[in-house]
C-alpha cells in the first residue's frame, strides 16, 4: 500500500503505530470489515454483479444471511427452522434473496438444496426472476402447478420462482408430499396470513421444507405470535435504521384533504387562492379554464379541484427537475377523469396505467361493470401497444427514462415492487390501509442524487393532519408503534426549522455593521472555512424554504411579509454565493441540488440578479478571463479573482513541475498575506497578481536557463534537482550548472525508455520493467555524475527519492 503512491505518508503511520492510542468506533468497524477472514468471506459469498454492476452486501444483508445460515445448518425433528427477515422497503430485499439463495447453495452442510422463491403476484414473480437473471444466477419460472411439480422433482440446481396459487394445483397433482428437509422456500412479503408462510397448501406439498419469509413491512400484531411458531424474526432492519443509514430518504406527509372541501363553498374561493400570484392576463386565462368546473357535478368538481392543485403543486416544485410523481386513484373511472382533467388544464404531462376493464381495482365493486369510457380507453391502449404487458412495460420505460410523463396515474398498479429513484411525490386520492399503505408510500423513498425527501400528499384524509402516533390511525392500527418508527414525518415539522435555518445564514455575517455594504460580505468570506459554512447553511436554508413554499399550510399560517423577507434574503445570498464562487474560484459541486434551487428561483423569486453558476473560465483562455475580470467591480475583487484562479491553475498543474509551481504558489500566498495585513494597497495587490499569473501561464522565470526553453519535462527535473541540492552545494552557479546537465541527461534517459517513435508507450507508467529500469539508470547517473564527480554527501535514500520524483513527473508529462 505504501510502496508507491502513498509512500510519503508511511512515516506518519509508522509513528502513529508506536503511540498508545485508544481505538475509535471507526477503527473497530474498519478492523471488523477488513480482518482477513471477514474480507475473504465477503469476497467469496457476498459480492454479485447485477447488469454488469459490481455490488457488495450492505451490513444488514450480511447479518441477515449469516443469521439465517446459523439457524438452518442443524435440522430439528427432521426439519430446518426458518423465520422472518424484515428489511424495510428500499433496502435491497430482492438482492438479499439472491445472496441468501447463493449462500444456501454454497453451504457445505446442505447437499443438493432445492430453493423456491414464492410471491403472491405475477408482477413480483417477474421482478424477482429478472433480478436473479441480471445477477447471473440460474432460475426457472414455474408458471403452472404441473411445471412446479416437475421442477421440484427434477435434479436441476436452478432456483425455482413461482406464485402462491400454483401450490393449490400442486397439492392436487402430487401423489405424495415432498419430504426432503433440504427444500428452502423463500416467501416474498410472506407475513400475510392468507398466503405466504402460513399457506396450508404449501405446507401440505412441502411438509419438511424450511420456510423463510422476506418482508418489507412490519408484521401485524395478530400475526406475531403465529410467526413465532415458524421461527420468529431472524433479522430486522427498520425504516428508522434505513433513514439513519441513508439507505432510503425520509418521507414527509402533508394532508390536503381541505382541497376536497373547497367545493362545498363557491368554487371561486379556490380560484382566488390559487390565482393570487398571477398577473391580470394570467388570471383571465385561468378563469376561462377554471369555469369548466361549473359544468361538472359535485363528484367531478372535487376531482377537478384536486387535479388543479396537483398540476400547480407539481409545476411549481418539481417540473423541470429529474423528479417524477405518482397519482393513486380510487377506481379506473376516477383515474380516467384525472387524466382527462390534467390534460385539459395542461400544466403537466401524465400517463394512465390500469388493469384490463374486467379486472377489479382499488375500491371498485366486484359486481360493477366497467364504464364505456374505460373500455374505450383500454381498446385505445391495446391498439397502441399490442398487449397488456407491452402497455405496462412501455409506460414504465417512459416514466423511468424520458422527460414525459411527469406523473403516472394508477389505481393498484405500481403500488408495490416498482422501484424508480426519481419517483419523488405520491399523490393519494383514495383510501389505503395496512401493508398496502406502507408499500405504496415506499414507492417514493428510494435514494436519488439531489433528493432529500419523498413526499406523500394526501387528498383523501388517510392520516388527516398526522398529529397522533401512527398506530392510532385506523389505516395503520394493526401495527405496533415501535415498528412504525420513522415511517412518516409531518412536513410541518421540517418547515418549523425554517426560521432557524434563516438565522444560521445571517449569523455568519453578524460582525458586519453596515448590512448595505456588499463588499464587506465578500471580504468576510475570504476565508475558505467561513465560505464553506456559508455554502452549507445557505443550501439548507434554500432547501427548507423550497419545502415550505410547496406547503399549503405554510402559506396559510405565515404572513406574506415574512415570506417575502425569506425570498428577498435568499435572492441576496444566492447572488453573494455566485459572486464569491467566481471571486475565490471555489471548486464546489452543487449539481445535486442546483436544479432544485433554480426551480425555487424560477417559481418564487422574480429577479434577474441571481445567476446560474457555470464552470469557471480558465486563465489560459485569456480573452474570456480578462472579460470576466473586467466585469468585476473594485480592484480588490479583481485581484482576488485573478489570485484564486491562478492558485487553482497552480494546484491543477503542480504534478507537472512541482518545484516551479511550489515557488509561485508561495509567492502568491505571500502577496495575498501582505494585502490582508494592509502592507500593500489594492492597486499594488492587483498589479502583483497579474504579474504572477503571466509568469505561471508562460511557465518560465528568470532562474530557468535558456538551454531548457522548449523542454518542459527537463525544466521540471531541473527545478527538482536544484531543490534537492540546495543544502549540498552553497554556490549558486555550481548548483545550477550541475542541475542543468542532470536535467538534460535524465530527460533523455526517460524519453529513450518511455517513447516509441516520439509517442509514449501505452501504460508504461504501470509496467515495472520500464519504471524499475528507469529508477536504476537514473540512480546510476546520480551516483557517477553527481555524487562521486562533485564529491557530494548524497545518501542512497536521497538519490532514490530524487529519482522517484523525476519518474512521477514523467508519468504525468509523458502519457
C-alpha positions in Angstrom: 0.0 0.0 0.0 2.8 2.5 0.9 5.4 1.3 -1.6 4.4 3.6 -4.4 1.7 6.2 -4.5 1.3 6.7 -0.7 4.9 6.3 0.3 5.0 9.9 1.6 2.5 9.1 4.4 4.3 5.9 5.6 6.3 7.7 8.2 3.1 9.2 9.7 1.5 5.8 10.2 4.8 4.2 11.4 4.9 6.9 14.1 1.2 6.6 14.9 1.7 2.8 15.4 4.3 3.5 18.2 1.8 5.6 20.2 -0.6 4.3 22.7 -3.9 5.5 21.2 -7.3 4.1 22.1 -9.2 2.7 19.1 -12.2 4.7 17.9 -15.5 3.2 16.9 -14.5 3.8 13.3 -11.3 1.8 13.9 -13.3 -1.1 15.3 -15.7 -1.0 12.3 -12.7 -1.0 9.8 -11.0 -3.8 11.7 -14.1 -6.0 11.7 -14.7 -5.3 8.0 -11.1 -5.8 6.8 -9.8 -8.6 9.0 -8.7 -11.4 6.6 -11.4 -14.0 7.4 -14.2 -11.4 7.1 -12.8 -9.9 3.9 -12.4 -13.3 2.3 -15.9 -14.2 3.4 -17.4 -11.1 1.8 -15.5 -11.6 -1.5 -16.5 -15.2 -1.7 -20.1 -15.1 -0.8 -21.4 -11.5 -0.7 -20.4 -10.0 -4.0 -22.6 -10.2 -7.0 -22.9 -8.5 -10.4 -26.2 -7.0 -11.5 -26.3 -6.0 -15.1 -22.5 -5.7 -15.1 -22.5 -3.5 -11.9 -20.5 -5.0 -9.1 -22.4 -4.9 -5.8 -21.4 -6.0 -2.2 -23.8 -6.7 0.6 -24.7 -4.0 3.0 -24.3 -4.8 6.6 -27.9 -5.6 7.2 -27.9 -8.1 4.3 -24.7 -9.7 5.6 -26.0 -10.2 9.1 -29.5 -11.4 7.9 -27.8 -14.1 5.7 -25.3 -15.2 8.3 -28.0 -15.4 11.0 -30.2 -17.5 8.6 -27.3 -19.8 7.8 -26.6 -20.4 11.5 -30.3 -21.2 12.0 -30.7 -23.7 9.1 -27.5 -25.7 9.5 -28.9 -28.2 12.0 -32.3 -29.7 11.4 -34.6 -30.1 14.4 -37.0 -33.1 14.3 -36.3 -33.7 10.6 -36.9 -30.0 9.7 -34.7 -26.9 9.4 -36.1 -23.9 11.4 -37.0 -20.9 9.4 -38.3 -17.4 10.3 -38.9 -13.9 9.1 -36.4 -11.4 7.7 -38.0 -7.9 8.0 -35.9 -5.4 6.0 -37.7 -2.2 5.2 -38.7 -1.4 1.6 -35.9 0.2 -0.5 -33.1 -1.5 1.5 -32.3 -4.2 -1.2 -34.7 -7.0 -0.3 -34.6 -8.6 -3.7 -30.8 -8.7 -3.7 -30.9 -10.1 -0.2 -32.9 -13.0 -1.7 -30.3 -13.5 -4.4 -27.5 -13.5 -1.9 -29.3 -15.8 0.5 -30.1 -18.3 -2.3 -26.4 -18.2 -3.3 -25.3 -18.7 0.4 -27.6 -21.7 0.8 -26.3 -23.2 -2.5 -22.7 -22.8 -1.2 -23.4 -24.2 2.3 -21.3 -27.4 2.8 -23.6 -29.0 5.2 -26.6 -28.9 2.8 -26.5 -31.4 0.0 -28.4 -30.7 -3.2 -30.6 -27.9 -1.8 -33.8 -27.0 -3.7 -34.6 -23.3 -3.4 -38.0 -21.9 -4.2 -38.9 -18.2 -4.3 -42.6 -17.6 -3.8 -44.6 -14.4 -4.3 -48.3 -13.6 -4.4 -48.4 -11.7 -7.7 -47.2 -12.3 -11.2 -45.5 -8.8 -11.5 -43.5 -9.5 -8.3 -42.6 -13.0 -9.6 -41.4 -11.4 -12.8 -39.4 -8.8 -10.9 -37.6 -11.4 -8.8 -36.9 -13.6 -11.7 -35.4 -10.7 -13.6 -33.2 -9.8 -10.6 -31.8 -13.3 -10.4 -31.1 -13.4 -14.2 -29.4 -9.9 -14.0 -27.2 -11.3 -11.3 -26.2 -14.3 -13.5 -28.0 -16.9 -11.3 -29.8 -19.8 -12.9 -33.5 -19.5 -12.4 -36.6 -21.4 -13.6 -40.1 -19.9 -13.5 -42.9 -22.3 -12.7 -45.9 -20.8 -14.5 -48.2 -23.8 -13.8 -48.8 -26.3 -11.0 -47.6 -29.2 -13.2 -44.4 -27.3 -14.1 -43.8 -26.6 -10.4 -44.1 -30.3 -9.6 -41.7 -31.2 -12.5 -39.1 -28.7 -11.3 -39.4 -29.8 -7.6 -38.9 -33.4 -8.6 -36.0 -32.7 -11.0 -32.3 -32.7 -10.1 -31.7 -29.3 -11.5 -29.9 -26.9 -9.1 -31.7 -23.8 -10.6 -33.7 -21.6 -8.3 -37.4 -22.0 -8.8 -39.7 -19.0 -8.8 -43.5 -19.3 -8.7 -46.6 -17.6 -7.3 -48.5 -18.9 -4.3 -51.6 -20.2 -6.0 -49.6 -22.8 -8.0 -49.3 -24.8 -4.8 -53.0 -25.4 -4.8 -52.7 -27.2 -8.2 -49.5 -28.9 -7.0 -51.4 -30.5 -4.0 -54.0 -32.0 -6.2 -51.4 -33.4 -8.7 -48.9 -34.8 -6.2 -49.3 -38.5 -5.2 -47.4 -37.8 -2.0 -45.7 -34.8 -0.4 -42.0 -34.0 -1.0 -40.5 -34.6 2.4 -36.9 -33.5 1.9 -35.6 -31.2 4.6 -33.2 -29.6 2.0 -36.0 -27.7 0.3 -35.9 -24.0 1.1 -38.9 -21.8 0.5 -38.2 -18.0 0.4 -41.6 -16.3 0.6 -41.6 -12.6 -0.6 -44.0 -10.5 1.5 -44.7 -13.7 3.4 -46.2 -12.1 6.5 -49.7 -12.1 5.1 -51.7 -14.9 6.8 -53.9 -15.6 3.8 -50.9 -16.8 1.9 -47.2 -16.7 2.5 -45.5 -18.8 5.1 -48.9 -19.7 6.7 -50.3 -21.1 3.4 -51.8 -24.6 4.1 -51.4 -25.9 0.5 -47.7 -25.0 0.5 -47.2 -26.9 3.8 -49.0 -29.9 2.6 -46.9 -30.1 -0.5 -43.6 -29.5 1.3 -44.1 -30.5 5.0 -40.4 -30.6 6.0 -39.3 -27.6 4.0 -37.5 -24.6 5.6 -39.7 -21.5 5.3 -38.1 -18.1 5.3 -40.4 -15.1 4.9 -38.9 -11.9 3.4 -41.0 -8.8 4.2 -40.5 -5.1 3.6 -43.3 -4.0 6.0 -43.8 -4.9 9.7 -45.9 -7.9 10.8 -49.5 -7.2 12.1 -49.8 -7.5 15.8 -52.0 -10.5 15.5 -49.5 -12.3 13.2 -46.5 -12.0 15.5 -47.4 -14.9 17.7 -48.2 -17.1 14.7 -44.9 -16.2 13.1 -43.1 -17.3 16.3 -44.2 -20.9 15.5 -42.2 -20.7 12.3 -39.1 -19.4 13.9 -40.0 -15.7 14.6 -37.9 -12.8 13.5 -34.4 -13.8 12.1 -33.3 -10.2 11.5 -34.9 -6.8 11.3 -33.9 -3.6 9.6 -36.5 -0.9 10.3 -37.4 2.3 8.4 -35.8 4.3 11.2 -32.4 2.5 10.7 -32.6 2.7 6.9 -33.2 6.5 7.1 -30.3 7.0 9.5 -28.1 4.9 7.2 -29.3 7.0 4.2 -30.3 3.7 2.5 -33.7 5.4 1.9 -34.8 9.0 2.1 -37.2 10.1 4.8 -40.9 10.6 3.9 -42.7 13.8 4.5 -46.5 13.8 4.8 -48.9 16.7 4.0 -52.6 16.4 4.4 -54.5 18.4 1.8 -57.9 17.0 2.5 -59.3 20.5 2.7 -58.9 20.9 -1.1 -61.8 18.5 -1.5 -64.0 20.5 0.9 -63.4 23.7 -1.1 -66.2 22.9 -3.4 -68.8 22.9 -0.6 -68.3 26.7 -0.7 -68.5 28.6 -4.0 -65.7 27.4 -6.3 -64.5 31.0 -6.6 -62.9 30.6 -3.2 -60.5 28.1 -4.6 -59.9 30.2 -7.7 -59.0 33.2 -5.6 -56.5 31.2 -3.5 -54.6 29.6 -6.5 -54.6 32.8 -8.7 -53.2 35.2 -6.1 -49.6 35.3 -7.5 -50.7 35.7 -11.2 -50.9 38.7 -13.5 -54.2 40.0 -14.7 -53.7 38.3 -18.1 -52.8 35.0 -16.4 -55.9 35.3 -14.1 -58.2 35.8 -17.1 -56.8 32.8 -18.8 -57.0 30.8 -15.6 -60.6 31.9 -15.1 -61.5 30.8 -18.6 -60.1 27.3 -18.0 -61.5 27.1 -14.5 -65.0 28.0 -15.5 -65.1 24.4 -16.9 -65.7 23.3 -13.3 -69.1 25.0 -13.2 -70.3 22.5 -15.8 -69.4 19.4 -13.7 -71.3 17.5 -11.0 -70.1 17.6 -7.4 -68.0 14.4 -7.6 -66.3 15.6 -10.8 -65.7 19.1 -9.3 -63.8 17.5 -6.5 -61.6 15.6 -8.9 -61.2 18.8 -11.0 -60.1 20.8 -7.9 -57.6 18.2 -6.9 -56.3 17.9 -10.5 -55.8 21.7 -10.4 -53.9 21.5 -7.1 -51.8 18.6 -8.3 -50.9 20.5 -11.5 -49.9 23.6 -9.6 -48.0 21.7 -6.9 -46.0 19.6 -9.4 -45.4 22.5 -11.8 -44.2 24.9 -9.0 -42.0 22.5 -7.2 -40.8 19.7 -9.5 -41.3 20.5 -13.2 -38.0 20.9 -15.0 -36.2 18.7 -12.4 -35.5 15.0 -12.8 -38.1 14.1 -10.3 -41.4 12.4 -11.1 -44.7 11.7 -9.3 -47.5 9.0 -8.9 -51.2 9.8 -8.6 -53.2 7.0 -6.8 -56.9 6.9 -7.7 -59.9 5.0 -6.2 -61.1 3.5 -9.5 -60.4 3.2 -13.2 -63.2 5.6 -13.9 -61.8 8.2 -11.5 -58.3 7.7 -12.8 -59.6 8.3 -16.3 -61.2 11.6 -15.1 -57.9 12.7 -13.5 -56.1 12.0 -16.8 -58.8 14.0 -18.7 -58.7 17.0 -16.4 -54.9 17.1 -16.1 -54.7 17.1 -19.9 -57.3 19.9 -20.1 -55.5 22.0 -17.5 -52.3 21.5 -19.5 -49.7 22.2 -16.9 -48.2 18.7 -16.5 -47.8 15.6 -18.6 -49.3 12.3 -17.4 -49.9 8.7 -18.4 -52.6 6.3 -17.1 -51.7 2.7 -16.2 -54.7 0.5 -15.3 -55.6 -3.2 -15.4 -58.0 -4.6 -18.1 -61.6 -3.4 -17.7 -62.9 -6.6 -16.2 -60.2 -6.8 -13.5 -61.3 -5.2 -10.2 -59.0 -2.4 -9.0 -59.0 -0.1 -6.0 -62.4 0.5 -4.5 -64.3 -0.9 -7.4 -67.2 -3.3 -6.6 -66.7 -6.9 -7.7 -70.2 -6.8 -9.4 -69.8 -3.4 -11.0 -69.4 -3.2 -14.8 -66.7 -1.1 -16.4 -67.9 2.1 -18.0 -67.8 2.6 -21.7 -65.2 5.3 -21.2 -62.8 2.8 -19.5 -63.4 0.2 -22.3 -62.7 2.8 -25.0 -59.5 3.8 -23.2 -58.4 0.2 -22.9 -59.1 -0.5 -26.6 -57.0 2.6 -27.5 -54.1 1.3 -25.3 -54.2 -2.1 -26.9 -54.3 -0.7 -30.4 -51.3 1.5 -29.5 -49.2 -1.1 -27.5 -50.5 -4.5 -28.6 -50.7 -6.4 -25.3 -51.3 -5.5 -21.6 -47.7 -6.4 -20.8 -46.3 -4.1 -23.6 -48.7 -1.4 -22.4 -47.3 -1.6 -18.9 -43.7 -2.0 -19.9 -43.8 0.9 -22.4 -45.3 3.3 -19.9 -42.9 2.3 -17.1 -39.9 2.7 -19.6 -41.1 6.2 -20.5 -41.6 7.2 -16.9 -38.1 6.0 -16.0 -36.1 7.1 -19.0 -37.9 10.0 -20.7 -38.8 13.5 -19.5 -42.5 12.7 -20.0 -44.7 11.6 -18.4 -44.1 13.7 -15.3 -47.0 12.0 -13.4 -48.0 8.3 -13.6 -51.7 7.8 -12.8 -52.6 4.4 -11.2 -55.2 2.6 -9.2 -53.5 -0.6 -8.0 -50.7 -0.9 -10.5 -47.1 0.1 -9.3 -48.1 0.4 -5.7 -45.7 -2.5 -4.9 -42.4 -3.7 -6.4 -42.0 -0.5 -8.5 -38.5 1.0 -7.9 -37.6 4.2 -9.6 -35.3 6.5 -7.6 -36.6 9.6 -9.5 -40.1 8.9 -8.2 -40.5 11.5 -5.5 -44.1 12.6 -4.9 -47.1 10.3 -4.2 -50.5 12.0 -4.5 -53.1 9.9 -2.6 -56.8 10.4 -3.6 -58.1 7.1 -2.2 -58.1 5.1 1.0 -55.2 2.8 1.6 -54.6 0.7 4.7 -52.1 -1.5 6.4 -49.4 -3.2 4.3 -50.8 -1.6 1.1 -50.4 1.9 2.5 -46.9 1.2 3.7 -45.9 -0.4 0.4 -47.4 2.4 -1.6 -45.7 5.3 0.3 -42.4 3.4 0.0 -42.5 4.0 -3.8 -41.0 7.4 -3.2 -38.4 6.6 -0.6 -35.6 5.5 -3.0 -32.3 7.4 -2.9 -31.5 9.6 -5.8 -28.9 12.5 -6.2 -30.5 15.8 -5.2 -33.4 14.1 -3.5 -33.7 14.9 0.2 -37.2 13.5 0.9 -40.0 11.6 -0.6 -43.4 13.4 -0.4 -46.8 12.0 0.4 -49.6 14.4 -0.5 -52.9 13.1 0.9 -56.1 14.4 -0.6 -58.3 11.6 0.9 -57.6 12.1 4.6 -55.8 8.7 5.0 -53.9 10.1 8.0 -55.6 13.5 8.4 -53.1 16.1 9.9 -50.7 13.5 11.3 -50.9 14.8 14.8 -51.2 11.4 16.6 -49.0 8.3 17.0 -49.2 6.4 13.7 -50.7 3.3 15.4 -53.7 5.4 16.4 -54.8 5.9 12.8 -57.3 3.3 11.6 -55.2 2.8 8.5 -52.2 1.6 10.5 -53.9 0.4 13.7 -52.9 -3.2 13.1 -49.2 -2.5 13.6 -47.1 -1.9 16.7 -46.0 1.7 17.1 -42.3 0.7 17.6 -42.4 -1.0 14.2 -43.6 2.2 12.5 -40.9 4.5 13.9 -39.5 6.7 11.2 -42.1 5.7 8.6 -43.5 9.2 8.1 -42.9 12.7 9.3 -45.2 15.7 9.2 -44.0 18.2 6.6 -44.8 21.0 9.1 -42.1 19.6 11.4 -39.5 20.3 8.7 -41.0 23.7 7.9 -40.7 24.7 11.6 -36.9 24.6 11.1 -37.0 27.4 8.5 -36.6 30.4 10.9 -33.6 28.7 12.5 -32.0 27.9 9.1 -32.6 31.5 8.1 -30.9 32.8 11.2 -28.0 30.5 10.8 -27.1 32.1 7.5 -27.3 35.6 8.9 -25.3 34.6 11.9 -22.2 34.2 9.7 -22.4 37.9 9.0 -23.2 39.2 12.5 -19.9 41.2 12.6 -20.9 43.3 9.6 -22.1 46.7 10.9 -23.4 48.1 7.6 -25.7 45.5 6.0 -25.8 47.5 2.8 -22.0 47.2 2.3 -21.9 44.4 -0.3 -18.1 44.3 -0.4 -18.0 43.6 3.4 -19.8 40.4 2.8 -17.4 39.2 0.1 -14.4 40.2 2.3 -15.7 38.4 5.3 -16.0 35.2 3.1 -12.3 35.4 2.1 -11.5 32.6 4.5 -12.3 29.2 2.9 -13.7 27.7 6.2 -16.1 30.6 6.6 -17.2 30.2 2.9 -17.8 26.5 3.4 -20.1 27.2 6.4 -21.9 29.8 4.3 -22.4 27.4 1.3 -23.7 24.6 3.6 -26.0 26.8 5.6 -27.4 28.6 2.5 -28.1 25.2 0.9 -30.0 24.1 4.0 -32.0 27.4 4.1 -32.8 27.2 0.4 -33.9 23.6 0.5 -36.1 24.2 3.6 -37.7 27.3 2.0 -38.4 25.3 -1.2 -40.1 22.7 1.0 -42.1 25.4 2.8 -43.2 27.1 -0.4 -44.7 23.7 -1.6 -46.9 23.5 1.5 -50.4 24.8 1.7 -50.2 25.2 5.5 -47.1 27.4 5.3 -49.0 29.9 3.1 -52.0 29.8 5.3 -50.1 30.3 8.6 -47.1 32.6 7.7 -47.9 36.2 6.8 -46.9 37.4 3.3 -44.4 40.0 4.7 -42.4 37.2 6.3 -42.5 35.0 3.2 -41.3 38.0 1.1 -38.4 38.6 3.6 -37.3 34.9 3.2 -37.4 35.2 -0.5 -35.6 38.5 -0.6 -32.8 37.2 1.7 -32.5 34.1 -0.4 -32.1 36.1 -3.5 -29.4 38.3 -1.8 -27.5 35.3 -0.5 -27.6 33.4 -3.8 -26.2 36.4 -5.6 -23.5 36.7 -3.0 -22.7 33.0 -3.4 -22.4 33.3 -7.1 -20.0 36.3 -6.7 -17.7 34.7 -4.1 -17.5 31.4 -6.1 -16.2 33.4 -9.0 -14.1 35.7 -6.9 -12.3 32.9 -5.0 -12.6 30.2 -7.7 -14.2 27.6 -5.5 -14.5 24.2 -7.0 -17.7 23.3 -5.2 -20.1 20.7 -6.6 -23.7 21.9 -6.3 -25.0 19.6 -9.0 -27.1 17.6 -6.6 -29.3 20.4 -5.6 -28.6 23.3 -8.0 -31.6 22.3 -10.1 -33.9 22.5 -7.1 -32.6 25.9 -6.1 -33.0 27.1 -9.7 -36.6 25.8 -9.6 -37.2 27.8 -6.4 -35.7 30.9 -8.1 -37.8 30.5 -11.3 -41.1 29.9 -9.4 -40.9 32.2 -6.4 -38.1 34.8 -6.8 -38.8 37.2 -9.6 -35.3 38.6 -10.3 -32.6 38.6 -12.9 -29.8 39.2 -10.3 -29.4 35.5 -9.3 -27.1 33.9 -11.8 -26.8 30.2 -12.5 -23.4 29.1 -11.5 -21.4 27.8 -14.5 -17.9 26.4 -14.9 -15.1 28.8 -14.0 -13.3 30.3 -17.0 -9.7 29.0 -17.2 -6.9 31.6 -17.1 -5.5 30.1 -20.3 -8.5 31.5 -22.1 -7.0 35.0 -21.8 -9.7 37.0 -23.6 -12.6 35.3 -21.8 -10.9 35.5 -18.5 -10.0 39.2 -19.0 -13.6 40.0 -19.9 -14.8 38.2 -16.7 -12.3 40.2 -14.6 -13.3 43.5 -16.2 -16.9 42.9 -15.2 -15.8 42.6 -11.6 -16.2 45.8 -9.6 -13.3 47.0 -7.5 -9.5 46.4 -7.6 -9.6 44.1 -4.6 -12.3 41.9 -6.1 -10.4 41.8 -9.4 -7.2 40.8 -7.7 -9.0 38.1 -5.6 -10.4 36.6 -8.8 -7.0 36.6 -10.6 -5.2 35.3 -7.5 -7.7 32.5 -6.8 -7.9 31.4 -10.4 -4.1 31.4 -10.6 -3.9 29.3 -7.4 -6.4 26.9 -8.9 -4.3 26.6 -12.1 -1.1 26.0 -10.0 -2.9 23.3 -8.0 -4.0 21.5 -11.2 -0.5 21.7 -12.7 1.5 21.0 -9.6 2.4 17.4 -10.5 3.8 18.5 -13.9 6.5 20.7 -12.4 6.5 20.6 -8.6 9.4 22.9 -8.0 8.3 25.7 -10.4 4.6 25.7 -9.2 5.6 25.4 -5.5 7.7 28.5 -5.9 4.9 30.6 -7.5 2.4 29.2 -5.0 4.4 30.6 -2.2 4.9 33.9 -3.9 1.1 34.1 -4.5 0.4 33.3 -0.8 2.9 35.9 0.3 1.2 38.6 -1.9 -2.2 37.7 -0.5 -0.9 37.8 3.1 0.7 41.2 2.5 -2.6 42.6 1.3 -4.6 41.1 4.1 -2.1 42.6 6.6 -2.5 46.0 4.8 1.2 46.2 3.8 0.3 46.8 0.2 -2.6 48.7 -1.4 -5.4 47.3 -3.6 -3.6 48.7 -6.7 -0.3 47.0 -5.8 -2.1 43.8 -5.0 -3.8 43.8 -8.4 -0.5 44.6 -10.2 1.4 41.8 -8.4 -1.1 39.0 -9.0 -1.3 40.0 -12.7 2.5 39.6 -13.0 2.4 36.2 -11.1 -0.4 35.0 -13.4 1.5 35.9 -16.5 4.7 34.1 -15.2 2.7 31.0 -14.4 0.9 31.0 -17.8 4.3 31.3 -19.6 5.8 28.6 -17.4 9.1 30.4 -17.1 11.1 32.7 -14.8 14.5 34.3 -14.8 16.0 31.4 -12.9 15.5 28.9 -15.6 18.5 28.5 -18.1 17.8 29.3 -21.8 19.0 25.8 -22.7 15.8 24.4 -21.1 13.4 26.5 -23.1 11.0 24.3 -25.1 11.8 21.2 -22.9 9.2 21.3 -20.2 10.0 17.9 -18.7 13.7 18.9 -18.4 12.6 22.1 -16.7 10.7 20.1 -14.1 13.7 17.8 -13.5 15.9 20.9 -13.3 13.8 22.5 -10.6 13.6 19.3 -8.5 17.4 18.9 -8.8 18.0 22.5 -7.7 15.8 21.8 -4.6 17.5 18.5 -3.9 21.0 20.1 -4.0 20.1 23.3 -2.1 21.7 22.1 1.2 24.5 20.2 -0.5 26.0 23.0 -2.7 26.1 26.6 -1.5 27.5 28.2 -4.7 24.5 29.0 -6.9 26.4 28.9 -10.2 27.8 25.4 -9.4 24.4 24.1 -8.2 22.5 25.4 -11.3 25.2 24.1 -13.7 25.0 20.5 -12.2 21.2 20.7 -12.2 21.1 21.8 -15.9 23.3 19.0 -17.0 21.4 16.4 -14.9 18.0 17.7 -16.3 19.1 17.3 -19.9 20.7 13.8 -19.4 17.9 12.4 -17.3 15.2 13.7 -19.6 17.0 11.9 -22.5 17.1 8.7 -20.4 13.3 9.0 -19.7 12.4 9.7 -23.4 14.5 6.7 -24.5 12.7 4.4 -22.0 9.1 5.6 -22.5 8.8 6.9 -26.1 8.3 4.9 -29.2 8.7 6.9 -32.4 8.0 10.0 -30.4 4.8 8.8 -28.7 4.5 7.4 -25.2 4.3 3.6 -24.9 0.8 2.7 -23.8 0.5 2.3 -20.0 4.3 2.5 -19.5 3.6 4.0 -16.1 2.2 0.7 -14.8 5.0 -1.5 -16.2 7.6 -2.3 -13.5 10.1 -3.4 -16.1 10.1 0.2 -17.5 9.9 2.1 -14.3 12.3 -0.2 -12.4 14.9 0.1 -15.1 14.5 3.9 -15.2 15.0 4.0 -11.4 18.3 2.1 -11.8 19.5 4.2 -14.7 18.8 7.5 -13.1 20.3 6.3 -9.8 23.5 5.2 -11.6 23.7 8.7 -13.2 23.3 10.5 -9.9 25.9 8.3 -8.3 28.5 8.6 -11.0 28.0 12.0 -12.5 26.7 14.0 -9.5 27.7 12.5 -6.1 31.1 11.0 -7.0 32.1 13.6 -9.6 31.4 16.5 -7.3 32.2 14.7 -4.0 28.7 15.5 -2.6 27.3 14.0 0.6 24.2 12.4 -1.1 22.8 9.3 0.5 21.3 6.4 -1.4 17.9 7.3 0.2 18.2 10.9 -1.1 19.1 9.8 -4.6 16.3 7.2 -4.7 13.8 9.9 -3.6 15.0 12.2 -6.3 14.8 9.5 -9.0 11.2 8.7 -7.8 10.3 12.4 -8.2 11.7 12.5 -11.7 9.7 9.4 -12.7 6.5 10.8 -11.1 6.8 13.9 -13.2 7.5 11.9 -16.3 4.3 9.8 -15.6 2.3 13.0 -15.8 4.0 14.6 -18.7 4.6 11.5 -21.0 1.1 10.0 -21.2 
